[in-house]
Amino acid sequence: MSFKINILLLLFLPFLTEGQTVTDINARSGQVLAEQFTGIKIGEKVPDVLLSKVLEVNGELKSQKISDYNDRLLILDFMYTTCTACLAGLVEKEHLQRQFGNNIKIMAVVGGEAYAPGMLKREDESFIRKFLTNKTSYLSRNKVQIPWVVENKLLNQYFPHQLVSHVVWINKGIVIAITEQGYVDQVNIQSVLANKRIDLPVKNDFLPPVDAKTPLVLQNKNRFTGINPINLYTAVFGPYQDGVITKVGSTIDTLSHTRRDFIINQPVINAYITQWNLDSSIKRYPEPSRVILEVQDSSKYIIQEDSKEYNYVYRQRTYICYESLYADSGQTVSQVSRKIIKDLDNLLDLKGRYEKRRMKCLILYRTDRATKFKSTGKSSDEVSNLTAPEVLIKNVDLENSIVWKLNQFYGNPPVFDETGYKGGVEMNFSLKSWQDIESVRKALQKYGLDLKEEERTIEVFVLSELKK
């Protein structure tokens, strides 16, 4: 994917760096002495914090200090027990703890404040004890042995955050990274243990906000922290800007009678589909199986559902920023959307549109009437673990489990449920991948289900690269 950049105006602005207040920390008491303190930064030494309550899974309560782990890589994972993604990440970290043994130490940190945001119950020692003693819980079933640091307000002051999971990497008493949980993996840990430099995107929940009413180049420059800082006012900025959430919209300046349309950090496919939806009666995004890519390299536009690639990496490859400024003449929503679509076509050498095509589809049907997949549990016992290779479904219907999952992969044929069964199902099977259709069929056949190919005329979204 190439970017044609139409320069409207060059703004070489003398951005000023905002002053920062350095706060003293009382090493003896470990108390923050100034309200301006914003936490320990990467490269700074961590005070020898007393971890007065470290709760092991077996119920043992220990008292430790940060310096007890100066001989290894210490990873503090700040989380809440209500965060299901955090708990799933803790299972992955358990595997890493076992793999690297005494070379690393991973700890979960909870309940630093009186009450965790969004929590009705206090996540204190008593709460976590009850949480860990639930032998049927997700963590217990996966034999997670990672200890929990509880009731330690000082850690939250040193490492402030708003979103979890918030991961702090401490090596030999020095903070070397503050990241999202996805960066805690074998490759990065091995690099640290081999004394190699790691340069991971810093998780910062307190960056200056982006004002959607102001052109990007007029924003606080400190907001743009990635490798593609904005310094030109152009019709299309090009790649992903790290640390900026997706925003799409328009603003009108009634004094200059100009209109500004913007798309900030959105995948190319989503940018097209959003505008087409505004211009037509189509009010939902097509499932990935209904997206046709007529391109040389699909990885420039999509990431597969089960990809292990870092968010930062694939966003750099597949996201764009677009902006245009032009005379406001009272354009309709449809006219504006058509203009943006045309701009995207011209700037990216693409053609994005909806078409009706006759194409191969997969039909889910029953091979017998025995209903081997009928759920036998209570309606409230709903389980939907659709991640290959081990799939477990309880009290979820076929449309929202098997059919939905198959439709989430680009390159899969569109799938339709024609079993006629509307109730909950109970299924437990193994498969290589949801994109290995023969593997899926083999798994379904044990339950009296199968997939067959049929041609259907359906509406799909097509993205084509224009020939140069």
N, C-alpha and C positions, 0 to 999 in steps of 0.2 A: 504494500500500500504506500503510495507516494503522496506527499502533500504539496499542492500548489498554494503558495502564500500570496494573497493579494494584499499589498500594503496600502492601507488607507491614509495613515498618518504615523510618522515616527515621533515618538515621545521619549526623549532622553531626559528623564526626570531625575533631579537630584534628591533621591530618596534619603531621608534622614534616619539614622539608626537611633532607636529609642534607648534612653539611658536605662541601665539596669542597676538595681540596688543589691550590694553584696551584704549578706546578713551573717553576723557572728553567731556561732553556736557554742554554747557553754559545754565544753568537753566533759566537765565533771558531772553535771546533772543531765546532760543530753537534751536540755530543753531549748526550744526555739525562742530566741530573744527578740526577734523583730517580725512584725506581721507581714512584711514584704517577702519573707523567705519563700521561695518557690520550689524547694526540694534540692536534693543532691543530683548533680549533673554527671554525665558520662565523663570519665577520667578523674573524678574526685574520689577521695577516700571516704569510706563509710565509718562513722563512729562505732565504737565497740558496743553496739546496742545489746542490752540484756533481753534475751527471749525467755521471760520468766515462766511462760506456759507453752510448752511444746507438747502437744497431745499426740501420742502414738495411736495407731489403729487398735492396738490391743488394750487401750485404756490407760497405759502408763503415762504419767505427766512428768516431764523433765524441765529443767532450767538450764539454758545454754546461752552462749554469747556468739555474736557474729564471728569473733576471732577464732572460735573453735573450728571454723571451716576455712581458715586461711590457707590450708594445704590442698584445697580442691576448689573446683568451680561450684559456687553456690547460686542456685536459681530459686528466687522467690516468686511465687505465682499468686498474685492478689486476685481473689475471686469471691463470689457469693454462692451459697449452696443452691440458690434458685436458678443459677445460670447453667443450663443444660450443656451448652457448648463448652463451658469451663470444665465441667465434670467429664465430658468426652475427651477433652484435651488432657485431663489428668490421667486417664487410662493410657494414652500415648506416652506421657511422661514417665509412667510406671515402667513401661517397656525400656525406656532409655535409662532409667535408674538401674535396672537390672543389668542392662548391657554394659554400662560404664562403671558399675560398682562404686568403689570408694574414691574414684576420680572425680565424682560429682556428688552434690547433695541437692535434692529438689524438695521444697517445702511449699505447702499451700498456706496462704495467709488470709484470715477472715476476721471480721468483727472488730476492726480497729476503732471504728467510731461506735457511739452508743447504739445506734441502729443502722444497719446497712440500708442504703437507698432502695426503696421499693419493698422492704421487708416489713412484715407485721410482727415478726418475732425477733428477739435479739439473738444474734449469732455469737453467743458467748460460749464459755467452756461447757456449760450444761447442755446447751443446744447442740453443739458439735458432738458431744459424747453420745447423745441419743441418735444423732444423724449417722454416726459411724457404727452403732450397734445394730442397725437395721440389716440383717443378714441377707435380705432379698433385694437390697438396693443395687443400683447399677455399679457402684464402686465395689461393693462386696462380691458381686458375681464375677467381676473382673480381677479380684484379688489385689486391689490397689493398697499398697502399704505405705504410701507417702505420708509423712507426719504433717500435722496442722499447727500452725502458730496462731494462738487465739488471744484476744484481749490485749493487743499491743498497739496502742494509739500512736506511739512514736514512729513506727515503720510507715504508717500512713502519712505522717507529717513529712518524713524524709522523702517519700516517694508518692506525692499526691497524684490522684487520677480520678476520673469520672466514669470511665468505661472499663469493664472487665471482659476478658482476662488481661491483667496488666503484669508483665513479666520483667523482673529486674535481674540482670546477670552481674554477679559479683565475683571477681577473680583476684585472689590474693588481697582481699580487702578493698579493691578498687572497682567502681562501677564501670563495666565495659560495654553494656548495652541495656536499653529499655525498649521492649518490643511488644508486639502482639504475640499470642501464644503460638501462632503458626511457624514462627522462626525457630522454635525450640525443636531441633531435629538432629539427626545423627551427624550430618555434614557440618553444621555450625559448631556443635559441641566438639567434634574431632579437631576442627580448626583452632578452637580455643586451647584445647589440651596440647596441641602441637605448637603452641605459642605463635600462631599465625594471627594476623590482624583481621578482625571481622568488621565490616562496615554495613550495619543493618539500619533500615529506616527507624528513626526514633519515634516511639509512640508518645505523643504529646496531646493531651485532652484539653489544653488551655491555650491553643493558638488563637490569635485575633480572628473574629468572625469575618466571613465574606458577605459583603453587602450586595445583594443581587441587583440593586438599583444603580450601582456604580460600575463603570467600565473596569475591567480587571487591572489595567495598568495604573489606575488611580487608587487601587486598594493599598492597604498597609503591606509594604513589601515583605515584612517579617512573616506574613501569612503563608507565603509560598516557599516551602522549605525543601522542595525536591531538587532533582538534577536539571530541571527545565524551568528556571526562573523566568517569569514574564517580564520582558523589558521593551516589547514592541506592541503598538496598537495595530492589529492586523485583522483581516477578514476571517482568517482561521489561524489559531495559535498552534495547532498541531497536537503534540503528544500530551499524555496524561500529566497532570500537575499534582505532585504528592501532597497529601494532607488536606486536600480540598474535597468536600463532599459534592456529589452530583447535584447540579442545579440546572433547570431548563426554564426559560421564560422570556418575557419581553418587557421593556420599559419605554415610556414615551416622554420626551422633553417638550412640554407645551410652550416653552419660551423659544427654543430654536426650531420647533416643529420637526424634530427628528425622532426616529424609532430605532431602538437597539434590540436585536434578537440575540440570544446567547444560549449556548449549550456548553456546560462546564463538566468535564470528566464524565463522559457517557460513551459506552461502546458504540462503534459505528452502526451495528445492526439496530441497537436500541434507538439511536438518534433518528434513523430513517423511520422505524416503526412508530415512534412517538409522533412524528409529524404527519405520517399517513393516517394515524388514528384521529388526529385533530381535523383532518381534511375529509374524513369519510364517516360512514356509519360503523366502521370496525372499532369496537370499544375494548378489545383485549389484545394482549400480546400473543402471537402464535406460539404454540409449543415448539421446542427446538426441532422436533421431527417434521414440522411444517415449514421449516426454513430451508430453502434451496440455495446453496452457495456455488455459483459458477465462477470459481476463482482458482488461481494456480496454487495458492498456499492458504488453506483454511485457518491455520493457526494465527494468521494476522487479524482474524475477526472473531474467533470463538475460543472458548476453553471447554474441554469436556467436563461433564458433571462429576466424574470421579478423579479428576486431575489432582495431583499432589503439588502442583506448581505454586510458588508463593504468589499471593494476591498482587504484591507490588510489581512482580515481573510481568505477569500477563496483562495487567492494566497498562503498563508502559507500552505494550505491543498492540493492544486492541482498543484503547480509549482515545478520544480526541477532545479538543476544546475548539469551539467555533464561536465567532462573534461577527455581527455585521451592524453597520450604522448607516441609515439612509433616511430619506425624507418621509415624513409621516403624512399620508394622504387619506387616512381613515380606512385603511385596508381591513378586510374581513379576516377572520381566523383562517378560513380556507385559503385566501390569497397569500397570507403570510406563510402558512405551512408549505404551499406550493413553491414559494420563492426559496425557502430554506432547503427543500428537497432538491431544487435545481442547483443551488449553491453547492450542496454536498456532492451531487453528481459531477459538477465541473471541477471542484477543488480536489476531489479524491479519485477522479477517473473511474467512477462507478455508476451503476444504474440500479437503483433500488425501487421495487414496485411489488404490488400484489397481482397475482395471476390465478386463473383457474386452469388447472392442469389435470390431465388423466394420468395417474401414476400408480405404481405398485403400493398397496397398503397391506397391513396385517390385521386379520380378524381373529379375535379371541372367541372360541366357541367350546361347547361341551361335547365330549365324545361319548358320554353316557349320562344317564339320569340319576346316578347313585348319589350325587352331591357329596363326594368325599371331602370336599373342602369346607363344608358348613361349620361355622363356629359353634363350639359347645360351651364356651365360657359366658360369664355375665357381660351384659352390654357395656358396663362401665369399665371392664378390663380391656382397654384398647391398647394394642401394641403394634407399632409399624416400624420395623427395622429393615429397611430396603437396601442396605449397603451390601454389595457382593463382597466376599463369596457366600456368607451365611445370611440367609434371609428368613425373617420371622414376622408373621402377620397374624394378628388376632383381632377379631371384631372390627375389621375395616373392609369395606366393600371392594370388589374387583376394580371398579372404575377409579377409585382413589388410591389404589395400591399398585397392582400389576400394570394396568393400562397407563396410569399416570407416570410410573417410573420408566417404562419403555419409551414414552413420548418425550422424556427429558434429555435424550441424546441426539445431537446433530448427526445426521447420516442414517439414523434408524428410519425405516418406513413409518408413516403414521399408523397408529394402532387404534382399533375400534372394538368396543365390548359388545358382542352380540350373543352373550350367554343367556340373557334374560333373567339372570339371578341378581337380586338387589340387596340381599342381606349381607351380614358380616361373614368373613371367611377366616379359617384357621389353617395356616400353611407354614411349613418349616422345611426349607430345602437349600441346597448348595448349587451355585452356578459359577462359571468362569467369569462372565461379565454380562451386563445387560445389553451389550452390543453384540454378543455372541448368541445370535438368535437360536441356533441349534441347541446350545446349552440351555437356554431358557425353555425351549419346547420340551426337552427331555425332563426338566424339572417339573413342568406343568402336567405332563402326561401322567405322572403318578397320581394326580388328583382328578383325572378324568377331564382335563382341559388340554387345549392345543391351539396353535396359531396356524392359519392358512393364508396364503397370498391371494389377493383379489385386486383387480384394477378398479379404482374409483376416481371420479372427477371431484376434486376438492380445491379449495382456495388455499394458496400457499404464498409465502413471502419469498421473493427471489432477489438475490443480490449478485450482480454480474460485474466483473471487471471489464472495462472497455478496452478494446484492442487499440494499441498505439501504432 
